[in-house]
Amino acid sequence: FSSEYYTSGGVAYDAIGLLADGIFSPNVVNKENTTVTETLLRRQRYAAFGDVKLEYKSLASIGVTGRNDWTSTLPDKNRSFFSPSYSGSFTFSELIPNNNSWTGKLRASYAKVGKDAPIYRTNSTLVRAETVGGGFVTSTTSGNPDLKPEKTQELELGTELSFFKNRLNIDVAYYERKSIDMIMSPRVSIPSGFVITTFNNGSLRNKGIEFSINATPIKTDKFTWSATLNGWKNTSKMLQFAGDIVSFPYTNAQLNAGSAATNLNQPVLGIIGTDYRRNPDGYIVVDNNGIPIIDGNTKDRYIGNREPDFNFGLINNLKYKNFSLSFLWDFRIGGDILNASRQGMMSNGIAYDIGEWRDKEFVFNGVVQQGDGTYIKNTKQVVLDYSYFANNYYQVGTNFIEKVNWARVRYINLGYQLPSTFVSRLGIRNARLEFGAQNPFIITNYSGGDPEVNSAGPNAGGSGASTMGVDNGAIPLPRSFSFGLNITL
């Protein structure tokens, strides 16, 4: 049994009309121009849980767990929810007599987990009116007295293999995760009287594979080399939205040609935006002047997937006598980035490729629509002047979608353990010299500063849920180096 009580509070003091230049103190402002705002958040949770596990020798096992939660952030009728899980394993290598060189296990698990709502989402609130006479008005965010707990169901199947007396270990798993009754807070129609509401919005599915390979290829008295390779691939899909919602934006950053969003029946980490008009065969339609035509009905069209095709990381640890070296390679294959930084530079005429193409003659690979509805190949030559880049190219989101790959060294640590015969003369037990580097370099095909971007983070404008893969003025990850001496007395 567990009990949790959470409380958070704060006071904000705003003032204008300072009476003394350069002195920022509440004591020297006009009292009529001060505003004090106090916030208080409270939440209480209780949970009861238990588990049962049965084992048969070292061959097989099954387990059952159960947990019931009670939370104050849901309405009375829905604040209690139960989360069960079931698991089992079968060590098939135990069926082989006198087997001491390898092990093999199959495992399976199923879980259903509930999640409560954020604080104060069940009731609408009043806020102070900023009008003559004061009083209170309804908040622009509405409450929902019918909120239910969000539920996630997950199935996992896996195997564990170990060879050469644990010198080689392999773990592979397939998972399928489905979330239903998701709690989200989208914008709603203004005639409703609110701007944002919270409700159980729909369902999504994630499925994929994960693997881990750990090996010690070399192990001698003087030299040891061990390595771990971890990889994963995830595929997501938005299965259902509530009501007539077909697109859910992830950020309040207003980008002209595209933004991070989830569209119905598309990957969750999607990009929506504008595109050119295309004929039934997918070719861009060009006008009679030889310029591609922007499709004005494609503002919410799915144009990219921010989810990588594959991720994996490689950790190496080497040790030779008193020296040690460890480093991590991080790899990403595929996945799209919306390069809004390049879009901004394009509108100001300072993007690098404007200089490459500006004032040059060019024939767009597209088609021209005829009066009878047919299409012929475009052959008209045009000059790519600043007007084209600022008024046409800049307006189209697909021009700023880049499929990226990268290989990044996350860290390098080099160490040397000073000989004990030497440090003992100094009256200490251990001494170690260390050199470290964080993000020393990256290899990538991305044209921007850093492909690992998130415009909702502290390094770029915009806020909201995950905007991974949107580069809107993002600052590259910092590169740092360190040198140290660790001493144990």
Secondary structure, 3 states (H helix, E strand, C coil): CEEEEEEEEEEEEEECCECCCCCCCHHHECHHHEEEEEEEEEEEEEEEEEEEEEEECCCEEEEEEEEEEEECCCCHHHCEEEEEEEEEEECHHHHCCCCCCCEEEEEEEEEEEEECCCCCCCCCCEEECCCCCCCEEECCEECCCCCCCEEEEEEEEEEEEEECCCCEEEEEEEEEEEEECCEECCECCHHHCCCEECEECEEEEEEEEEEEEEEEEEECCCEEEEEEEEEEEEEEEEEEECCCCCEEECECCCCCCEEEEEECCCCCCEEEECEECECCCCCEEECCCCCECEECCCCCEEEEECCCCEEEEEEEEEEECCEEEEEEEEEEEEEEEEEHHHHHHHHCCCCHHHHHHCCCEECCCCEEECCCCCEEECCCCEECCHHHHHHCHHHCHHHHEEEEEEEEEEEEEEEEECCHHHHHHHCCCEEEEEEEEEEEEEEECCCCCCCCCECCCCCCCCCECCCECEECCCCCCCCEEEEEEEEEC
